[in-house]
Each structure stands twice: as C-alpha cells, then as structure tokens.
C-alpha cells in the first residue's frame, strides 16, 4: 500500500471547497449507472420472468403465524 498517496489524497479532499466536496461525494457515492429500485421493479413488472408465480398456489395468508 502506498501510504504517501493516501495521505496526499486525504489532504487534497480536506482542502476542497464545499461545492467541490459535494461534487466529489456525488461522483463517489451516487453512481447513476446502476438502475434504481423503481427501475428494477418496473423491469420485473414488464418482463414475463415472474409470470409463473401467478399459477402457484397461495401457501400463506395474513392469518398465518403470529403477529409481529
């Protein structure tokens, strides 16, 4: 591991303005290349992948088990 580079990067990040820090944070932690949960749900609803479940018996009801 290169500790000097890590120390330099940390110092550089700490020297950023608030605007620059927010931009960096967005780039690091909010990668928009991944689909959102809503997009995944929409894809599952539009595809026929889970249609086989419509023919499956309902094994559980709201009356099963104990309330949490």
C-alpha positions as CSV (number, residue, x, y, z in Angstrom):
1,X,0.0,0.0,0.0
2,X,1.3,3.5,-0.8
3,X,0.7,5.5,2.3
4,X,2.1,8.7,0.8
5,X,-0.5,8.7,-1.9
6,X,-3.3,8.0,0.5
7,X,-2.1,10.8,2.8
8,X,-1.9,13.2,-0.2
9,X,-5.4,12.3,-1.4
10,X,-6.9,12.8,2.1
11,X,-5.2,16.2,2.4
12,X,-6.5,17.1,-1.1
13,X,-10.0,16.1,-0.2
14,X,-9.9,18.1,3.0
15,X,-8.8,21.2,1.1
16,X,-11.8,21.1,-1.3
17,X,-14.4,23.8,-1.1
18,X,-17.9,22.7,-0.1
19,X,-19.1,22.8,-3.7
20,X,-16.1,20.6,-4.8
21,X,-16.6,18.2,-1.9
22,X,-20.3,17.8,-2.8
23,X,-19.4,17.1,-6.4
24,X,-16.8,14.5,-5.4
25,X,-19.2,12.9,-3.0
26,X,-21.8,12.6,-5.7
27,X,-19.4,11.0,-8.1
28,X,-18.2,8.5,-5.5
29,X,-21.4,7.5,-3.7
30,X,-24.2,8.1,-6.1
31,X,-23.3,6.2,-9.2
32,X,-26.2,6.7,-11.6
33,X,-25.0,4.0,-13.9
34,X,-26.8,1.4,-11.7
35,X,-30.6,1.1,-12.1
36,X,-32.7,2.4,-9.3
37,X,-35.0,0.3,-7.3
38,X,-38.0,1.7,-9.1
39,X,-36.4,0.8,-12.5
40,X,-35.8,-2.8,-11.3
41,X,-39.4,-3.1,-10.2
42,X,-40.6,-1.8,-13.5
43,X,-38.4,-4.2,-15.4
44,X,-39.7,-7.1,-13.4
45,X,-43.3,-6.0,-13.9
46,X,-42.9,-5.6,-17.7
47,X,-41.0,-8.8,-18.3
48,X,-42.6,-12.2,-18.2
49,X,-40.0,-13.6,-15.9
50,X,-42.2,-13.9,-12.8
51,X,-45.5,-14.8,-14.5
52,X,-45.1,-18.4,-13.5
53,X,-45.9,-17.3,-9.9
54,X,-49.4,-16.5,-11.0
55,X,-50.1,-20.2,-11.3
56,X,-48.6,-21.1,-8.0
57,X,-50.9,-21.8,-5.0
58,X,-51.1,-19.2,-2.2
59,X,-49.4,-21.0,0.6
60,X,-49.6,-18.2,3.1
61,X,-52.3,-15.8,4.1
62,X,-52.5,-12.9,6.5
63,X,-54.0,-15.2,9.1
64,X,-50.9,-17.5,9.2
65,X,-48.4,-17.3,12.0
66,X,-48.3,-14.9,14.9
67,X,-48.4,-11.1,14.5
68,X,-45.1,-9.3,15.0
